Amino acid sequence: AMAILCYIIARKVDDHFARARKAVPDHARRSWNWRMINRRTLTPVVLRFIACAAILFAFTYTQHRDMLFGFVNERPMVWAMVMMLYPVVSVVPQEIIFRRYVFVRFGQWLQPPVVLILVSGLGFGFAHVIFDNWLAPTLCAIGGLMFAYTYHKTRSLALVCLEHALYG
């Protein structure tokens, strides 16, 4: 529900700025920006993911080997369901709130862009304090900063959702 509200507000803000520019808003194109999923934009996303996955694997292997692949080994059907539903149920709403809404609603006031990226990314990390451990908000803040940077560079909700889903 919060993501829907944020999407509506971002759309209204877009309408306001489009009228000020005497332009016709094109919400679907501007929101999702599917054309930004291409080799030039995917390469840094995939390379960053590979590096992060290697670091996380090495850390888990050396520090918490008992947790490595625990979820998929202990509950494979639940894991498969999470892999299918997570992008739709979790990733899309989070990216609408923390990227689309934050960038559209506060973009004109949070300048230079690094401030907007910090607010978006760290806010995303803070939202994960509900997991009641230090690791979730810390890793999510790092991820949030990466996702905010990607969104800043491409303005593509589609690309940033894809990137976020990789880490999920």
SERO-175312 format. One record per atom (N, C-alpha, C): residue in three letters; x, y, z; atom name. Coordinates in Angstrom, 1 decimal. Each point is the difference from the previous one (the first is absolute). Last residue first. Example, Ala and Ser with C-alpha at 12.3 -4.5 7.8 and 13.67 -1.06 7.14 Angstrom:
SERO-175312
resn / east / north / up / name
ser / 12.8 / -2.2 / 7.1 / N
ser / 0.9 / 1.1 / 0.0 / CA
ser / -0.8 / 1.1 / 0.8 / C
ala / 0.3 / -5.7 / -0.1 / N
ala / -0.9 / 1.2 / 0.0 / CA
ala / 0.9 / 1.2 / 0.0 / C
//
This chain:
SERO-175312
resn / east / north / up / name
gly / 18.9 / -10.1 / -3.8 / N
gly / -1.1 / -0.7 / 0.9 / CA
gly / 0.2 / -1.5 / 0.0 / C
tyr / 2.6 / 3.0 / -2.8 / N
tyr / 0.5 / -0.1 / 1.3 / CA
tyr / -1.0 / -0.8 / 1.0 / C
leu / -1.2 / 0.9 / -4.6 / N
leu / 1.2 / -0.9 / 0.0 / CA
leu / 0.5 / -0.2 / 1.5 / C
ala / -3.6 / 3.0 / -0.8 / N
ala / -0.4 / -1.4 / 0.0 / CA
ala / 1.2 / -0.9 / 0.0 / C
his / 0.7 / 4.7 / -0.4 / N
his / -0.4 / -0.4 / 1.3 / CA
his / -0.4 / -1.5 / 0.1 / C
glu / 1.0 / 1.8 / -4.3 / N
glu / 1.2 / -0.1 / 0.9 / CA
glu / -0.3 / -0.4 / 1.4 / C
leu / -3.6 / 0.6 / -3.0 / N
leu / 0.8 / -1.1 / -0.4 / CA
leu / 1.3 / -0.2 / 0.9 / C
cys / -2.6 / 3.9 / 0.6 / N
cys / -0.7 / -1.2 / 0.5 / CA
cys / 0.7 / -1.3 / -0.4 / C
val / 1.6 / 4.0 / -1.8 / N
val / 0.3 / -0.1 / 1.5 / CA
val / -0.7 / -1.1 / 0.6 / C
leu / -0.8 / 0.8 / -4.6 / N
leu / 1.4 / -0.4 / 0.3 / CA
leu / 0.3 / -0.2 / 1.4 / C
ala / -4.3 / 1.7 / -1.2 / N
ala / 0.2 / -1.4 / -0.4 / CA
ala / 1.4 / -0.5 / 0.3 / C
leu / -1.1 / 4.5 / 0.7 / N
leu / -0.5 / -0.8 / 1.1 / CA
leu / 0.1 / -1.5 / -0.4 / C
ser / 2.8 / 4.3 / -1.7 / N
ser / -0.7 / -1.1 / -0.4 / CA
ser / -0.4 / -0.9 / 1.1 / C
arg / 3.0 / 4.1 / -0.6 / N
arg / -1.5 / 0.3 / 0.2 / CA
arg / -0.9 / -1.1 / -0.5 / C
thr / 5.1 / 0.5 / 0.1 / N
thr / -0.8 / -0.5 / -1.1 / CA
thr / -1.5 / 0.4 / 0.1 / C
lys / 3.6 / 1.3 / 3.3 / N
lys / 0.7 / 0.0 / -1.3 / CA
lys / -1.0 / -0.4 / -1.2 / C
his / -1.5 / -0.1 / 4.5 / N
his / 0.4 / 1.4 / -0.3 / CA
his / 0.6 / 0.0 / -1.4 / C
tyr / -1.1 / -4.2 / 1.8 / N
tyr / -1.2 / 0.8 / -0.4 / CA
tyr / 0.4 / 1.4 / -0.4 / C
thr / 3.5 / -2.7 / 1.6 / N
thr / -0.5 / -0.5 / -1.3 / CA
thr / -1.3 / 0.8 / -0.4 / C
tyr / 1.7 / 0.9 / 4.2 / N
tyr / 0.9 / 0.5 / -1.0 / CA
tyr / -0.4 / -0.5 / -1.4 / C
ala / -2.5 / -1.6 / 3.7 / N
ala / -0.2 / 1.5 / -0.2 / CA
ala / 0.9 / 0.6 / -1.1 / C
phe / 0.7 / -4.5 / 1.3 / N
phe / -1.3 / 0.1 / -0.8 / CA
phe / -0.3 / 1.5 / -0.2 / C
met / 3.7 / -1.0 / 2.7 / N
met / 0.3 / -0.4 / -1.3 / CA
met / -1.3 / 0.2 / -0.9 / C
leu / -0.4 / 0.9 / 4.5 / N
leu / 0.8 / 1.0 / -0.6 / CA
leu / 0.4 / -0.4 / -1.5 / C
gly / -2.4 / -3.0 / 2.7 / N
gly / -0.9 / 1.1 / -0.3 / CA
gly / 0.8 / 1.1 / -0.7 / C
gly / 2.3 / -3.8 / 1.6 / N
gly / -0.8 / -0.3 / -1.2 / CA
gly / -0.8 / 1.2 / -0.4 / C
ile / 2.3 / 0.4 / 4.0 / N
ile / 0.9 / -0.1 / -1.1 / CA
ile / -0.7 / -0.2 / -1.3 / C
ala / -2.6 / -0.1 / 3.8 / N
ala / 0.4 / 1.4 / -0.3 / CA
ala / 1.0 / 0.0 / -1.1 / C
cys / -1.4 / -4.2 / 1.5 / N
cys / -1.1 / 0.7 / -0.7 / CA
cys / 0.4 / 1.5 / -0.3 / C
leu / 2.8 / -2.6 / 2.7 / N
leu / 0.1 / -0.5 / -1.3 / CA
leu / -1.0 / 0.7 / -0.9 / C
thr / -0.2 / 1.1 / 4.5 / N
thr / 1.3 / 0.4 / -0.5 / CA
thr / 0.1 / -0.4 / -1.5 / C
pro / -3.8 / -1.3 / 2.6 / N
pro / 0.0 / 1.4 / -0.4 / CA
pro / 1.3 / 0.5 / -0.6 / C
ala / -0.2 / -4.6 / 1.4 / N
ala / -1.0 / 0.3 / -1.0 / CA
ala / 0.0 / 1.5 / -0.4 / C
leu / 2.9 / -1.6 / 3.6 / N
leu / 0.4 / -0.4 / -1.3 / CA
leu / -1.0 / 0.4 / -1.1 / C
trp / -0.6 / 0.4 / 4.8 / N
trp / 0.8 / 1.1 / -0.6 / CA
trp / 0.3 / -0.3 / -1.4 / C
asn / -4.5 / -1.6 / 2.5 / N
asn / 1.4 / -0.4 / 0.0 / CA
asn / 0.7 / 1.1 / -0.7 / C
asp / -4.9 / -0.4 / 0.3 / N
asp / 0.5 / -0.1 / 1.3 / CA
asp / 1.4 / -0.6 / 0.1 / C
phe / -3.4 / 1.2 / -3.6 / N
phe / 0.5 / -1.3 / 0.1 / CA
phe / 0.8 / -0.2 / 1.2 / C
ile / -1.9 / 4.2 / -1.3 / N
ile / -1.0 / -0.9 / 0.5 / CA
ile / 0.5 / -1.5 / 0.1 / C
val / 2.3 / 3.8 / -2.0 / N
val / 0.3 / -0.2 / 1.5 / CA
val / -1.0 / -1.0 / 0.6 / C
his / 0.2 / 1.8 / -4.7 / N
his / 0.2 / -1.4 / 0.3 / CA
his / 0.4 / -0.2 / 1.5 / C
ala / -0.6 / 4.3 / -2.0 / N
ala / -1.3 / -0.7 / -0.1 / CA
ala / 0.1 / -1.4 / 0.4 / C
phe / 3.9 / 2.7 / -0.5 / N
phe / -0.7 / 0.2 / 1.2 / CA
phe / -1.4 / -0.7 / 0.1 / C
gly / 2.5 / 0.0 / -4.1 / N
gly / 0.6 / -0.8 / 1.0 / CA
gly / -0.7 / 0.1 / 1.4 / C
phe / -1.5 / 2.8 / -3.5 / N
phe / -0.3 / -1.4 / -0.3 / CA
phe / 0.7 / -0.9 / 1.0 / C
gly / 1.0 / 4.5 / 0.3 / N
gly / -1.4 / -0.2 / 0.4 / CA
gly / -0.4 / -1.4 / -0.2 / C
leu / 4.2 / 1.3 / -1.6 / N
leu / 0.0 / -0.2 / 1.5 / CA
leu / -1.4 / -0.2 / 0.5 / C
gly / 0.4 / 0.9 / -4.6 / N
gly / 0.7 / -1.3 / 0.3 / CA
gly / 0.0 / -0.2 / 1.5 / C
ser / -1.9 / 4.1 / -1.7 / N
ser / -0.7 / -1.2 / -0.5 / CA
ser / 0.6 / -1.3 / 0.5 / C
val / 2.2 / 4.0 / 1.1 / N
val / -1.3 / -0.1 / 0.7 / CA
val / -0.8 / -1.2 / -0.5 / C
leu / 4.1 / 0.9 / -2.2 / N
leu / 0.2 / -0.4 / 1.4 / CA
leu / -1.3 / -0.1 / 0.8 / C
ile / -0.1 / 1.6 / -4.5 / N
ile / 0.4 / -1.4 / 0.0 / CA
ile / 0.2 / -0.5 / 1.5 / C
leu / -0.9 / 4.5 / -0.6 / N
leu / -1.2 / -0.7 / -0.3 / CA
leu / 0.4 / -1.5 / 0.0 / C
val / 3.5 / 2.9 / 0.5 / N
val / -0.8 / 0.1 / 1.2 / CA
val / -1.3 / -0.9 / -0.2 / C
val / 3.0 / 0.6 / -3.6 / N
val / 0.6 / -1.0 / 1.0 / CA
val / -0.9 / 0.0 / 1.2 / C
pro / -0.8 / 3.2 / -3.6 / N
pro / -0.6 / -1.4 / -0.1 / CA
pro / 0.5 / -1.0 / 1.0 / C
pro / 0.3 / 5.1 / 1.5 / N
pro / 0.3 / -0.6 / -1.2 / CA
pro / -0.6 / -1.5 / 0.0 / C
gln / -3.1 / 2.0 / 2.0 / N
gln / 1.0 / 0.3 / -1.0 / CA
gln / 1.3 / 0.2 / 0.8 / C
leu / -5.4 / -0.9 / 0.7 / N
leu / 1.2 / -0.7 / 0.5 / CA
leu / 1.1 / 0.1 / -1.1 / C
trp / -4.3 / 1.9 / -0.9 / N
trp / 0.5 / 0.6 / 1.3 / CA
trp / 1.3 / -0.6 / 0.5 / C
gln / -2.4 / -1.5 / -4.0 / N
gln / 0.3 / 1.4 / -0.2 / CA
gln / 0.6 / 0.7 / 1.3 / C
gly / -1.4 / -4.7 / 0.0 / N
gly / 1.1 / 0.3 / -0.9 / CA
gly / 0.4 / 1.4 / -0.1 / C
phe / -3.8 / -2.4 / 2.4 / N
phe / 1.1 / 0.8 / 0.7 / CA
phe / 1.2 / 0.4 / -0.8 / C
arg / -4.0 / -2.6 / -1.7 / N
arg / -0.5 / 0.9 / 1.0 / CA
arg / 1.0 / 1.0 / 0.6 / C
val / 1.2 / -3.4 / -3.3 / N
val / -0.9 / 1.0 / -0.5 / CA
val / -0.4 / 1.0 / 1.0 / C
phe / 2.8 / -3.5 / 1.4 / N
phe / 0.7 / 0.8 / -1.0 / CA
phe / -0.9 / 1.1 / -0.6 / C
val / -1.8 / -3.1 / 3.2 / N
val / 1.1 / 0.8 / 0.6 / CA
val / 0.6 / 0.9 / -1.0 / C
tyr / -3.1 / -3.2 / -1.6 / N
tyr / -0.6 / 1.0 / 0.8 / CA
tyr / 1.0 / 1.0 / 0.6 / C
arg / 1.7 / -3.7 / -2.6 / N
arg / -1.0 / 0.9 / -0.8 / CA
arg / -0.5 / 1.1 / 0.9 / C
arg / 2.8 / -3.1 / 2.3 / N
arg / 0.7 / 0.7 / -1.2 / CA
arg / -1.0 / 0.9 / -0.6 / C
phe / -1.3 / -2.4 / 3.9 / N
phe / 1.3 / 0.6 / 0.3 / CA
phe / 0.8 / 0.6 / -1.2 / C
ile / -4.6 / -2.0 / -0.4 / N
ile / 0.1 / 0.9 / 1.2 / CA
ile / 1.3 / 0.7 / 0.1 / C
ile / -0.7 / -3.2 / -3.4 / N
ile / -1.0 / 1.1 / -0.2 / CA
ile / 0.2 / 1.0 / 1.1 / C
glu / 2.3 / -3.9 / 0.4 / N
glu / 0.7 / 0.9 / -0.9 / CA
glu / -0.9 / 1.1 / -0.4 / C
gln / -1.7 / -3.3 / 2.9 / N
gln / 1.1 / 0.7 / 0.6 / CA
gln / 0.7 / 1.0 / -0.9 / C
pro / -3.5 / -2.9 / -1.7 / N
pro / -0.5 / 1.0 / 1.0 / CA
pro / 1.1 / 0.8 / 0.6 / C
val / 1.4 / -3.5 / -2.9 / N
val / -0.7 / 1.1 / -0.7 / CA
val / -0.6 / 1.0 / 1.0 / C
val / 2.1 / -3.9 / 1.8 / N
val / 0.9 / 0.9 / -0.7 / CA
val / -0.7 / 1.1 / -0.6 / C
ser / -2.6 / -3.4 / 2.3 / N
ser / 0.9 / 0.8 / 0.9 / CA
ser / 0.9 / 1.0 / -0.8 / C
val / -3.3 / -3.0 / -2.0 / N
val / -0.6 / 0.3 / 1.2 / CA
val / 0.8 / 1.0 / 0.8 / C
val / 1.6 / -1.8 / -4.2 / N
val / -1.3 / 0.7 / -0.2 / CA
val / -0.6 / 0.6 / 1.3 / C
pro / 4.2 / -2.6 / -0.1 / N
pro / 0.1 / 1.2 / -0.9 / CA
pro / -1.3 / 0.8 / -0.1 / C
tyr / 0.0 / -4.1 / 2.7 / N
tyr / 0.8 / 1.2 / 0.5 / CA
tyr / 0.1 / 1.2 / -0.9 / C
leu / -2.0 / -4.5 / -1.1 / N
leu / -0.9 / 1.0 / 0.5 / CA
leu / 0.8 / 1.3 / 0.5 / C
met / 2.2 / -4.0 / -1.7 / N
met / -0.9 / 0.4 / -1.0 / CA
met / -0.8 / 1.2 / 0.5 / C
met / 3.2 / -2.0 / 2.8 / N
met / 0.7 / 0.5 / -1.2 / CA
met / -1.0 / 0.5 / -1.0 / C
val / -1.7 / -2.1 / 3.9 / N
val / 0.6 / 1.4 / 0.3 / CA
val / 0.7 / 0.5 / -1.2 / C
met / -1.6 / -4.4 / -0.3 / N
met / -1.1 / 1.0 / 0.0 / CA
met / 0.5 / 1.4 / 0.3 / C
ala / 3.1 / -3.5 / 0.2 / N
ala / -0.5 / 0.2 / -1.4 / CA
ala / -1.1 / 1.0 / -0.1 / C
trp / 1.5 / -1.3 / 4.3 / N
trp / 1.0 / 0.8 / -0.7 / CA
trp / -0.4 / 0.3 / -1.4 / C
val / -2.6 / -2.9 / 2.4 / N
val / -0.2 / 1.3 / 0.5 / CA
val / 1.0 / 1.0 / -0.6 / C
met / 0.5 / -4.5 / -1.0 / N
met / -1.3 / 0.4 / -0.6 / CA
met / -0.3 / 1.5 / 0.5 / C
pro / 3.9 / -2.3 / 1.8 / N
pro / 0.1 / 0.3 / -1.4 / CA
pro / -1.3 / 0.6 / -0.7 / C
arg / 2.3 / -0.6 / 4.9 / N
arg / -1.4 / 0.2 / -0.5 / CA
arg / 0.0 / 0.4 / -1.4 / C
glu / 4.1 / -1.4 / 2.1 / N
glu / -1.0 / -0.4 / 1.0 / CA
glu / -1.4 / 0.2 / -0.4 / C
asn / 3.7 / 1.3 / -2.8 / N
asn / 0.1 / -1.4 / 0.3 / CA
asn / -1.0 / -0.5 / 1.0 / C
val / 0.2 / 4.6 / -1.3 / N
val / -0.3 / -0.8 / -1.2 / CA
val / 0.1 / -1.5 / 0.3 / C
phe / 1.2 / 3.0 / 3.5 / N
phe / -1.4 / 0.2 / -0.4 / CA
phe / -0.4 / -0.9 / -1.2 / C
gly / 4.6 / 0.1 / 1.5 / N
gly / -0.9 / -0.6 / 1.0 / CA
gly / -1.5 / 0.1 / -0.5 / C
phe / 4.5 / 1.5 / -1.9 / N
phe / -1.0 / -0.8 / -0.8 / CA
phe / -1.0 / -0.7 / 1.0 / C
leu / 3.6 / 2.0 / 2.7 / N
leu / 0.2 / 0.0 / -1.4 / CA
leu / -0.9 / -1.0 / -0.7 / C
met / 0.7 / 0.7 / 4.8 / N
met / -1.1 / 0.7 / -0.6 / CA
met / 0.0 / 0.0 / -1.5 / C
asp / 3.5 / -2.0 / 2.8 / N
asp / -1.2 / -0.7 / 0.2 / CA
asp / -1.3 / 0.7 / -0.6 / C
arg / 4.4 / 2.0 / 0.0 / N
arg / -0.1 / -1.0 / -1.0 / CA
arg / -1.3 / -0.8 / 0.1 / C
his / 2.0 / 4.5 / 1.7 / N
his / -1.3 / -0.6 / 0.3 / CA
his / -0.3 / -1.2 / -1.0 / C
gln / 4.2 / 2.6 / -0.1 / N
gln / -0.5 / 0.4 / 1.3 / CA
gln / -1.3 / -0.7 / 0.4 / C
thr / 2.5 / -0.7 / -4.3 / N
thr / 1.0 / 0.1 / 1.1 / CA
thr / -0.6 / 0.2 / 1.4 / C
tyr / -2.9 / -0.1 / -3.9 / N
tyr / 0.8 / -1.3 / 0.0 / CA
tyr / 1.0 / 0.0 / 1.2 / C
thr / -2.4 / 4.0 / -0.9 / N
thr / -0.9 / -1.1 / 0.6 / CA
thr / 0.8 / -1.3 / 0.1 / C
phe / 2.2 / 3.6 / -2.1 / N
phe / -0.3 / 0.3 / 1.4 / CA
phe / -0.8 / -1.1 / 0.7 / C
ala / 0.8 / -0.4 / -4.7 / N
ala / 1.3 / -0.2 / 0.8 / CA
ala / -0.3 / 0.3 / 1.5 / C
phe / -3.5 / 0.9 / -2.9 / N
phe / 0.2 / -1.4 / 0.0 / CA
phe / 1.2 / -0.3 / 0.9 / C
leu / -1.0 / 4.5 / -0.9 / N
leu / -0.9 / -0.6 / 0.9 / CA
leu / 0.2 / -1.5 / 0.2 / C
ile / 2.6 / 2.2 / -3.2 / N
ile / 0.4 / 0.5 / 1.3 / CA
ile / -1.0 / -0.7 / 1.1 / C
ala / -0.9 / -0.8 / -4.6 / N
ala / 1.2 / -0.7 / 0.4 / CA
ala / 0.4 / 0.4 / 1.4 / C
ala / -3.7 / 2.2 / -1.8 / N
ala / -0.3 / -1.4 / 0.2 / CA
ala / 1.2 / -0.7 / 0.5 / C
cys / 0.6 / 4.4 / -1.5 / N
cys / -0.7 / -0.1 / 1.3 / CA
cys / -0.3 / -1.4 / 0.4 / C
ala / 1.9 / 0.7 / -4.3 / N
ala / 0.9 / 0.4 / 1.1 / CA
ala / -0.6 / -0.1 / 1.4 / C
ile / -2.8 / -0.6 / -3.7 / N
ile / 1.0 / -1.1 / 0.1 / CA
ile / 1.0 / 0.2 / 1.1 / C
phe / -3.1 / 3.5 / -1.0 / N
phe / -0.7 / -1.2 / 0.6 / CA
phe / 1.0 / -1.1 / 0.2 / C
arg / 1.5 / 3.7 / -2.4 / N
arg / -0.2 / 0.4 / 1.4 / CA
arg / -0.6 / -1.2 / 0.8 / C
leu / 0.2 / -0.4 / -4.7 / N
leu / 1.4 / -0.1 / 0.6 / CA
leu / 0.0 / 0.3 / 1.5 / C
val / -4.1 / 0.5 / -2.4 / N
val / 0.4 / -1.4 / 0.1 / CA
val / 1.4 / -0.2 / 0.6 / C
val / -1.6 / 4.4 / -0.9 / N
val / -0.9 / -0.6 / 1.0 / CA
val / 0.5 / -1.5 / 0.3 / C
pro / 2.2 / 2.6 / -3.4 / N
pro / 0.4 / 0.3 / 1.3 / CA
pro / -0.9 / -0.6 / 1.1 / C
thr / -1.3 / -1.0 / -4.5 / N
thr / 1.4 / -0.4 / 0.3 / CA
thr / 0.4 / 0.4 / 1.4 / C
leu / -4.2 / 1.3 / -2.1 / N
leu / 0.0 / -1.3 / 0.8 / CA
leu / 1.4 / -0.4 / 0.4 / C
thr / -0.8 / 4.0 / -2.7 / N
thr / -0.5 / 0.2 / 1.4 / CA
thr / 0.1 / -1.3 / 0.8 / C
arg / 1.3 / 0.0 / -4.6 / N
arg / 0.8 / 1.1 / 0.6 / CA
arg / -0.4 / 0.1 / 1.5 / C
arg / -2.4 / -3.1 / -2.8 / N
arg / 1.3 / -0.4 / 0.3 / CA
arg / 0.8 / 1.0 / 0.8 / C
asn / -5.2 / 0.4 / 0.5 / N
asn / 0.8 / -0.2 / -1.2 / CA
asn / 1.4 / -0.4 / 0.5 / C
ile / -4.7 / 2.2 / 1.8 / N
ile / 0.5 / -1.4 / 0.2 / CA
ile / 0.7 / -0.4 / -1.3 / C
met / -2.3 / 4.1 / 0.2 / N
met / 1.3 / 0.1 / 0.7 / CA
met / 0.5 / -1.4 / 0.4 / C
arg / -4.3 / 0.8 / -2.0 / N
arg / 1.1 / 0.1 / -1.0 / CA
arg / 1.4 / 0.1 / 0.6 / C
trp / -4.2 / 0.0 / 2.5 / N
trp / 0.4 / -1.3 / -0.4 / CA
trp / 1.2 / 0.1 / -0.9 / C
asn / -2.7 / 3.2 / 3.2 / N
asn / 1.1 / 0.2 / -0.8 / CA
asn / 0.7 / -1.3 / -0.5 / C
trp / -3.6 / 1.5 / 3.5 / N
trp / 0.6 / -1.3 / -0.2 / CA
trp / 1.2 / 0.1 / -0.9 / C
ser / -2.4 / 4.0 / 1.0 / N
ser / 0.1 / -0.8 / 1.3 / CA
ser / 0.8 / -1.3 / -0.3 / C
arg / -1.0 / 3.0 / -3.6 / N
arg / 0.9 / 0.6 / 0.9 / CA
arg / 0.2 / -0.8 / 1.3 / C
arg / -3.1 / -1.4 / -3.4 / N
arg / 1.4 / 0.0 / -0.5 / CA
arg / 1.0 / 0.5 / 1.0 / C
ala / -4.6 / 0.0 / 1.2 / N
ala / 0.5 / -1.4 / -0.1 / CA
ala / 1.5 / 0.0 / -0.6 / C
his / -2.3 / 4.2 / 0.6 / N
his / 0.3 / -0.7 / 1.2 / CA
his / 0.6 / -1.3 / -0.2 / C
asp / -0.5 / 4.6 / -2.6 / N
asp / 0.0 / -1.4 / -0.5 / CA
asp / 0.5 / -0.9 / 1.2 / C
pro / -2.0 / 5.5 / -0.8 / N
pro / 0.7 / -1.0 / 0.7 / CA
pro / -0.2 / -1.4 / -0.6 / C
val / 0.2 / 4.9 / -2.4 / N
val / -1.0 / -1.1 / 0.3 / CA
val / 0.7 / -1.0 / 0.7 / C
ala / 1.3 / 5.4 / 0.0 / N
ala / 0.2 / -1.3 / -0.7 / CA
ala / -1.1 / -1.0 / 0.4 / C
lys / 1.4 / 4.7 / 1.6 / N
lys / -1.0 / 0.0 / -1.2 / CA
lys / 0.3 / -1.3 / -0.8 / C
arg / 2.0 / 1.3 / 4.3 / N
arg / 0.8 / 0.0 / -1.2 / CA
arg / -0.8 / 0.0 / -1.3 / C
ala / -2.2 / -0.2 / 4.2 / N
ala / 0.9 / 1.2 / 0.1 / CA
ala / 0.9 / 0.1 / -1.2 / C
arg / -2.7 / -3.8 / 0.3 / N
arg / -0.8 / 1.2 / -0.3 / CA
arg / 0.8 / 1.2 / 0.1 / C
ala / 2.1 / -3.9 / 1.4 / N
ala / -0.3 / -0.1 / -1.5 / CA
ala / -0.8 / 1.3 / -0.4 / C
phe / 0.8 / -0.7 / 4.6 / N
phe / 1.2 / 0.5 / -0.7 / CA
phe / -0.2 / 0.0 / -1.5 / C
his / -3.6 / -1.8 / 2.5 / N
his / 0.2 / 1.4 / 0.4 / CA
his / 1.2 / 0.6 / -0.8 / C
asp / -0.8 / -4.6 / -0.3 / N
asp / -1.0 / 0.8 / -0.7 / CA
asp / 0.2 / 1.5 / 0.2 / C
asp / 2.6 / -3.0 / 2.5 / N
asp / 0.4 / 0.0 / -1.4 / CA
asp / -0.9 / 0.9 / -0.8 / C
val / -1.3 / -0.8 / 4.4 / N
val / 1.2 / 0.9 / -0.1 / CA
val / 0.5 / 0.1 / -1.4 / C
lys / -3.3 / -3.1 / 0.7 / N
lys / -0.6 / 1.3 / 0.1 / CA
lys / 1.1 / 1.1 / 0.0 / C
arg / 1.3 / -4.5 / 0.1 / N
arg / -0.6 / 0.3 / -1.3 / CA
arg / -0.6 / 1.4 / 0.0 / C
ala / 1.8 / -1.7 / 4.0 / N
ala / 1.1 / 0.2 / -1.0 / CA
ala / -0.6 / 0.4 / -1.4 / C
ile / -3.0 / -1.4 / 3.3 / N
ile / 0.5 / 1.3 / 0.4 / CA
ile / 1.1 / 0.4 / -1.0 / C
ile / -1.8 / -4.3 / -0.4 / N
ile / -1.0 / 1.0 / -0.4 / CA
ile / 0.5 / 1.4 / 0.3 / C
tyr / 2.6 / -3.6 / 1.3 / N
tyr / 0.0 / 0.0 / -1.4 / CA
tyr / -1.0 / 1.1 / -0.5 / C
cys / 0.3 / -1.0 / 4.6 / N
cys / 1.2 / 0.7 / -0.4 / CA
cys / 0.0 / 0.2 / -1.6 / C
leu / -3.5 / -2.5 / 1.9 / N
leu / -0.1 / 1.4 / 0.4 / CA
leu / 1.2 / 0.8 / -0.5 / C
ile / 0.1 / -4.6 / -0.6 / N
ile / -1.0 / 0.5 / -0.8 / CA
ile / -0.1 / 1.5 / 0.2 / C
ala / 2.8 / -2.4 / 2.9 / N
ala / 0.6 / 0.2 / -1.3 / CA
ala / -1.0 / 0.6 / -1.0 / C
met / -1.5 / -1.2 / 4.3 / N
met / 0.9 / 1.2 / 0.0 / CA
met / 0.6 / 0.3 / -1.3 / C
ala / -2.7 / -3.9 / 0.5 / N
ala / -0.8 / 1.2 / 0.0 / CA
ala / 0.9 / 1.3 / 0.0 / C
//
